[in-house]
Amino acid sequence: MAADSSDPTAADDRDDTSPGGDTPEATTDQSATSSADASSTDSVAKPGTDADTDADDDDASTPYSPALIATAVALPIVLIVGVLVAAVIALRAPVEREPLALGPVPAPAADSPACQALLPALPADLGEYTKSTLVEPAPPATRAWQHPDGGEPIVLRCGLDRPLEFNRASPLTVIDGVKWFQVRDEMGKVGTWFAVDRETYIALTVPDGSGTDAIQTVSGVITANLPAREPTPGEL
């Protein structure tokens, strides 16, 4: 007897055993695999994403070249050295002194042969003191020297009168063949030495603390250019 095509049992058997048919479990596995592949594809870096940003950061953090670093370090050192050199040059540069003003002192023998022989023979320097320019009109037969930084000068005057303080009791000091009589000015902190054994009186005013170079040098010039004679002190 022929099978009834309308049998429901037969239809269910055919569905379960049809060739090439997939079970529900197999279908689910394929869907999961497809989702995983899509996620993997999305994770690939694209232009303009975080991967590019990291690359840019690496480029920005690239260290400077050694030459640029050396220049940056050396430049401040060069500037400091330049400032120090300029300061040393400024300290060593001679100070521009103002002309020195000296008051007049009676010098009746300023034009005497003795003064005319002495003044040209005086040196330009007396120890650390250098010849000063005098304000005109300058006193006759007068020379002056100052320290490079200024201050109290050394002053020589030739052709003076006999000092009032010089008398027979006055003590004399002999330096390089010249007899000197000293008068102290305590207020001005200076001492004036008078050469009293030449044709005319010569005064050398020396500030305290200037040393002995001036009196020794001038004594040598006087001895070399002016003949000695006996002093003629005043009465007591």
ZIVEN-V684031 format. One record per pair of residues at least 4 apart in sequence whose ideal C-beta (glycine too) atoms are under 8 Angstrom apart, sorted by sequence separation. I is the first residue (numbers start at 1). J is the second residue. D is the distance in Angstrom with one decimal. If there is no record, write none. Layout:
i=(I & I)
j=(J & J)
d=(D & D)
//
This chain:
i=(3 & 7 & 8 & 9 & 10 & 11 & 12 & 13 & 14 & 17 & 22 & 23 & 24 & 25 & 26 & 27 & 28 & 29 & 30 & 31 & 32 & 33 & 34 & 35 & 36 & 37 & 38 & 39 & 40 & 45 & 48 & 49 & 50 & 51 & 52 & 53 & 54 & 55 & 56 & 57 & 58 & 64 & 65 & 66 & 67 & 68 & 69 & 70 & 71 & 73 & 74 & 75 & 76 & 77 & 78 & 79 & 80 & 81 & 82 & 83 & 84 & 85 & 86 & 87 & 88 & 89 & 111 & 112 & 113 & 114 & 115 & 116 & 117 & 118 & 125 & 134 & 138 & 146 & 147 & 162 & 166 & 174 & 185 & 198 & 206 & 210 & 212 & 213 & 214 & 215 & 216 & 217 & 218 & 219 & 220 & 221 & 222 & 5 & 16 & 22 & 45 & 47 & 64 & 109 & 110 & 111 & 125 & 134 & 146 & 165 & 174 & 175 & 185 & 196 & 223 & 4 & 15 & 45 & 109 & 124 & 125 & 173 & 174 & 185 & 195 & 3 & 45 & 124 & 146 & 172 & 173 & 184 & 185 & 194 & 195 & 134 & 145 & 146 & 172 & 173 & 183 & 194 & 195 & 206 & 144 & 145 & 172 & 173 & 182 & 183 & 194 & 195 & 206 & 134 & 144 & 171 & 182 & 193 & 204 & 144 & 170 & 182 & 183 & 192 & 193 & 204 & 131 & 132 & 143 & 144 & 181 & 182 & 192 & 193 & 131 & 132 & 142 & 143 & 180 & 181 & 192 & 193 & 131 & 132 & 142 & 180 & 191 & 192 & 204 & 130 & 142 & 166 & 180 & 181 & 190 & 191 & 129 & 130 & 141 & 142 & 165 & 179 & 180 & 190 & 202 & 129 & 130 & 141 & 178 & 179 & 190 & 191 & 129 & 130 & 139 & 141 & 163 & 165 & 179 & 189 & 190 & 126 & 128 & 140 & 178 & 189 & 125 & 128 & 163 & 173 & 178 & 202 & 122 & 132 & 119 & 193 & 119 & 129 & 172 & 195 & 198 & 129 & 115 & 195 & 199 & 126 & 166 & 198 & 199 & 111 & 198 & 110 & 111 & 166 & 198 & 199 & 110 & 163 & 197 & 198 & 100 & 102 & 107 & 197 & 99 & 100 & 101 & 102 & 107 & 197 & 99 & 100 & 101 & 105 & 107 & 122 & 160 & 162 & 197 & 97 & 99 & 100 & 104 & 107 & 180 & 196 & 97 & 99 & 102 & 103 & 152 & 196 & 102 & 152 & 196 & 152 & 163 & 119 & 162 & 180 & 102 & 118 & 160 & 161 & 163 & 175 & 176 & 159 & 160 & 175 & 178 & 102 & 158 & 159 & 160 & 177 & 115 & 160 & 176 & 100 & 114 & 115 & 158 & 175 & 176 & 178 & 114 & 157 & 178 & 100 & 112 & 156 & 157 & 177 & 112 & 156 & 176 & 110 & 111 & 155 & 156 & 157 & 97 & 109 & 110 & 155 & 156 & 107 & 109 & 154 & 155 & 178 & 97 & 107 & 108 & 109 & 154 & 177 & 98 & 105 & 107 & 154 & 179 & 95 & 97 & 100 & 102 & 107 & 108 & 154 & 94 & 95 & 106 & 107 & 153 & 95 & 105 & 106 & 152 & 151 & 154 & 152 & 172 & 154 & 156 & 170 & 168 & 167 & 168 & 166 & 167 & 168 & 169 & 166 & 167 & 168 & 145 & 167 & 162 & 164 & 162 & 162 & 129 & 127 & 114 & 118 & 127 & 129 & 114 & 115 & 128 & 129 & 113 & 114 & 127 & 112 & 126 & 127 & 112 & 126 & 109 & 127 & 109 & 126 & 109 & 126 & 123 & 122 & 105 & 123 & 122 & 121 & 118 & 121 & 118 & 121 & 118 & 117 & 118 & 117 & 114)
j=(7 & 11 & 12 & 13 & 14 & 15 & 16 & 17 & 18 & 21 & 26 & 27 & 28 & 29 & 30 & 31 & 32 & 33 & 34 & 35 & 36 & 37 & 38 & 39 & 40 & 41 & 42 & 43 & 44 & 49 & 52 & 53 & 54 & 55 & 56 & 57 & 58 & 59 & 60 & 61 & 62 & 68 & 69 & 70 & 71 & 72 & 73 & 74 & 75 & 77 & 78 & 79 & 80 & 81 & 82 & 83 & 84 & 85 & 86 & 87 & 88 & 89 & 90 & 91 & 92 & 93 & 115 & 116 & 117 & 118 & 119 & 120 & 121 & 122 & 129 & 138 & 142 & 150 & 151 & 166 & 170 & 178 & 189 & 202 & 210 & 214 & 216 & 217 & 218 & 219 & 220 & 221 & 222 & 223 & 224 & 225 & 226 & 10 & 21 & 27 & 50 & 52 & 69 & 114 & 115 & 116 & 130 & 139 & 151 & 170 & 179 & 180 & 190 & 201 & 228 & 10 & 21 & 51 & 115 & 130 & 131 & 179 & 180 & 191 & 201 & 10 & 52 & 131 & 153 & 179 & 180 & 191 & 192 & 201 & 202 & 142 & 153 & 154 & 180 & 181 & 191 & 202 & 203 & 214 & 153 & 154 & 181 & 182 & 191 & 192 & 203 & 204 & 215 & 144 & 154 & 181 & 192 & 203 & 214 & 155 & 181 & 193 & 194 & 203 & 204 & 215 & 143 & 144 & 155 & 156 & 193 & 194 & 204 & 205 & 144 & 145 & 155 & 156 & 193 & 194 & 205 & 206 & 145 & 146 & 156 & 194 & 205 & 206 & 218 & 145 & 157 & 181 & 195 & 196 & 205 & 206 & 145 & 146 & 157 & 158 & 181 & 195 & 196 & 206 & 218 & 146 & 147 & 158 & 195 & 196 & 207 & 208 & 147 & 148 & 157 & 159 & 181 & 183 & 197 & 207 & 208 & 145 & 147 & 159 & 197 & 208 & 145 & 148 & 183 & 193 & 198 & 222 & 143 & 153 & 141 & 215 & 143 & 153 & 196 & 219 & 222 & 154 & 141 & 222 & 226 & 154 & 194 & 226 & 227 & 140 & 227 & 140 & 141 & 196 & 228 & 229 & 141 & 194 & 228 & 229 & 132 & 134 & 139 & 229 & 132 & 133 & 134 & 135 & 140 & 230 & 133 & 134 & 135 & 139 & 141 & 156 & 194 & 196 & 231 & 132 & 134 & 135 & 139 & 142 & 215 & 231 & 133 & 135 & 138 & 139 & 188 & 232 & 139 & 189 & 233 & 190 & 201 & 158 & 201 & 219 & 142 & 158 & 200 & 201 & 203 & 215 & 216 & 200 & 201 & 216 & 219 & 144 & 200 & 201 & 202 & 219 & 158 & 203 & 219 & 144 & 158 & 159 & 202 & 219 & 220 & 222 & 159 & 202 & 223 & 146 & 158 & 202 & 203 & 223 & 159 & 203 & 223 & 158 & 159 & 203 & 204 & 205 & 146 & 158 & 159 & 204 & 205 & 157 & 159 & 204 & 205 & 228 & 148 & 158 & 159 & 160 & 205 & 228 & 150 & 157 & 159 & 206 & 231 & 148 & 150 & 153 & 155 & 160 & 161 & 207 & 148 & 149 & 160 & 161 & 207 & 150 & 160 & 161 & 207 & 207 & 210 & 210 & 231 & 214 & 218 & 233 & 233 & 233 & 234 & 233 & 234 & 235 & 236 & 234 & 235 & 236 & 214 & 236 & 232 & 234 & 233 & 234 & 210 & 210 & 198 & 202 & 211 & 213 & 199 & 200 & 213 & 214 & 199 & 200 & 213 & 199 & 213 & 214 & 200 & 214 & 199 & 217 & 200 & 217 & 201 & 218 & 217 & 218 & 203 & 221 & 221 & 221 & 221 & 224 & 222 & 225 & 225 & 225 & 226 & 226 & 226)
d=(6.9 & 7.1 & 6.7 & 6.5 & 6.5 & 6.7 & 6.5 & 6.2 & 6.2 & 7.7 & 4.4 & 7.5 & 6.6 & 6.7 & 6.7 & 6.8 & 6.7 & 6.5 & 6.5 & 6.6 & 6.5 & 6.5 & 6.6 & 6.5 & 6.4 & 6.4 & 6.5 & 6.7 & 7.8 & 5.4 & 5.9 & 7.5 & 6.4 & 6.8 & 6.5 & 6.5 & 6.6 & 6.7 & 6.4 & 6.4 & 7.5 & 4.6 & 7.2 & 6.1 & 6.5 & 6.5 & 6.4 & 6.0 & 6.2 & 7.2 & 6.0 & 6.5 & 6.3 & 6.3 & 6.3 & 6.6 & 6.5 & 6.3 & 6.3 & 6.4 & 6.5 & 6.4 & 6.3 & 6.4 & 6.3 & 6.2 & 6.9 & 7.0 & 6.1 & 6.2 & 6.0 & 7.8 & 6.9 & 6.9 & 6.7 & 3.7 & 6.1 & 6.0 & 5.1 & 5.8 & 5.1 & 6.9 & 7.5 & 6.5 & 5.5 & 6.3 & 5.5 & 5.9 & 6.2 & 6.2 & 6.7 & 6.7 & 6.3 & 6.3 & 6.3 & 6.1 & 5.3 & 7.6 & 7.9 & 5.5 & 7.7 & 6.4 & 5.5 & 7.2 & 5.8 & 7.2 & 5.4 & 7.8 & 6.6 & 6.9 & 5.5 & 6.0 & 5.1 & 6.5 & 7.7 & 8.0 & 7.8 & 3.8 & 6.7 & 6.6 & 7.2 & 7.5 & 7.4 & 7.0 & 6.8 & 6.9 & 7.5 & 4.7 & 4.7 & 4.8 & 4.9 & 5.3 & 6.9 & 5.7 & 4.2 & 7.0 & 6.2 & 7.5 & 6.6 & 7.8 & 7.1 & 7.1 & 7.9 & 5.4 & 4.6 & 4.5 & 5.7 & 6.7 & 5.6 & 5.0 & 5.4 & 7.6 & 6.5 & 6.2 & 6.7 & 7.6 & 7.1 & 7.1 & 6.6 & 4.8 & 5.3 & 5.2 & 7.1 & 5.5 & 4.7 & 6.3 & 7.1 & 4.3 & 7.4 & 7.4 & 7.3 & 7.6 & 7.0 & 7.9 & 7.4 & 6.0 & 6.8 & 4.7 & 4.6 & 4.7 & 4.5 & 6.9 & 5.6 & 4.7 & 6.9 & 6.6 & 7.4 & 7.6 & 5.5 & 6.1 & 5.1 & 5.1 & 5.9 & 5.2 & 5.6 & 5.7 & 3.8 & 6.7 & 6.5 & 7.6 & 7.7 & 7.1 & 7.2 & 6.5 & 8.0 & 6.0 & 7.9 & 4.1 & 5.3 & 5.6 & 5.0 & 7.2 & 5.7 & 6.4 & 6.9 & 4.9 & 6.9 & 5.5 & 4.2 & 6.6 & 6.5 & 4.9 & 6.0 & 7.3 & 6.7 & 4.7 & 7.3 & 7.3 & 6.4 & 7.9 & 7.8 & 6.7 & 5.5 & 5.9 & 6.3 & 6.0 & 6.4 & 7.7 & 7.1 & 8.0 & 6.5 & 5.3 & 4.4 & 5.9 & 6.5 & 5.8 & 6.6 & 4.7 & 7.5 & 7.2 & 7.5 & 3.8 & 7.5 & 6.2 & 6.6 & 6.9 & 3.7 & 5.3 & 5.2 & 6.7 & 4.4 & 6.1 & 7.0 & 6.0 & 7.5 & 6.8 & 7.6 & 7.5 & 5.8 & 6.8 & 4.5 & 5.6 & 4.2 & 6.2 & 5.7 & 6.8 & 7.7 & 7.7 & 5.0 & 6.8 & 6.3 & 6.6 & 5.1 & 7.9 & 7.3 & 4.4 & 7.7 & 4.6 & 6.7 & 7.4 & 7.9 & 8.0 & 5.5 & 7.7 & 7.2 & 6.6 & 7.1 & 6.5 & 5.9 & 7.7 & 6.2 & 5.7 & 7.2 & 6.7 & 7.8 & 5.9 & 6.4 & 5.1 & 4.4 & 6.4 & 4.4 & 6.5 & 6.5 & 7.6 & 7.2 & 7.0 & 3.9 & 5.5 & 3.8 & 5.4 & 7.1 & 4.8 & 5.1 & 4.4 & 5.2 & 5.2 & 7.6 & 7.2 & 6.0 & 6.6 & 7.9 & 6.9 & 4.7 & 4.4 & 5.6 & 7.1 & 5.6 & 6.5 & 7.2 & 7.9 & 5.2 & 7.9 & 6.2 & 7.7 & 3.8 & 7.5 & 7.8 & 6.2 & 3.6 & 7.2 & 4.5 & 7.7 & 7.7 & 7.1 & 6.6 & 7.5 & 6.8 & 6.8 & 8.0 & 5.8 & 4.2 & 5.6 & 6.0 & 5.4 & 5.7 & 5.8 & 6.5 & 5.4 & 6.5 & 7.1 & 6.1 & 5.8 & 7.0 & 8.0 & 7.5 & 6.9 & 6.7 & 5.9 & 3.7 & 7.3 & 6.5 & 7.9 & 7.3 & 5.1 & 6.5 & 6.2 & 5.0 & 5.1 & 7.6 & 5.3 & 4.6 & 7.1 & 6.0 & 6.0 & 6.4 & 5.8 & 7.5 & 5.4 & 7.4 & 7.4 & 7.8 & 6.4 & 6.9 & 7.2 & 6.3 & 7.1 & 5.7 & 8.0 & 4.2 & 6.5 & 7.9 & 6.9 & 7.6 & 4.8 & 3.2 & 6.7 & 5.7 & 6.5 & 5.4 & 4.4 & 7.9 & 7.7 & 4.3 & 5.6 & 7.9 & 7.6 & 6.3 & 7.3 & 8.0 & 7.4 & 6.0 & 5.1 & 6.8 & 7.1 & 6.7 & 5.1 & 5.6 & 5.0 & 6.2 & 6.5 & 5.4)
//
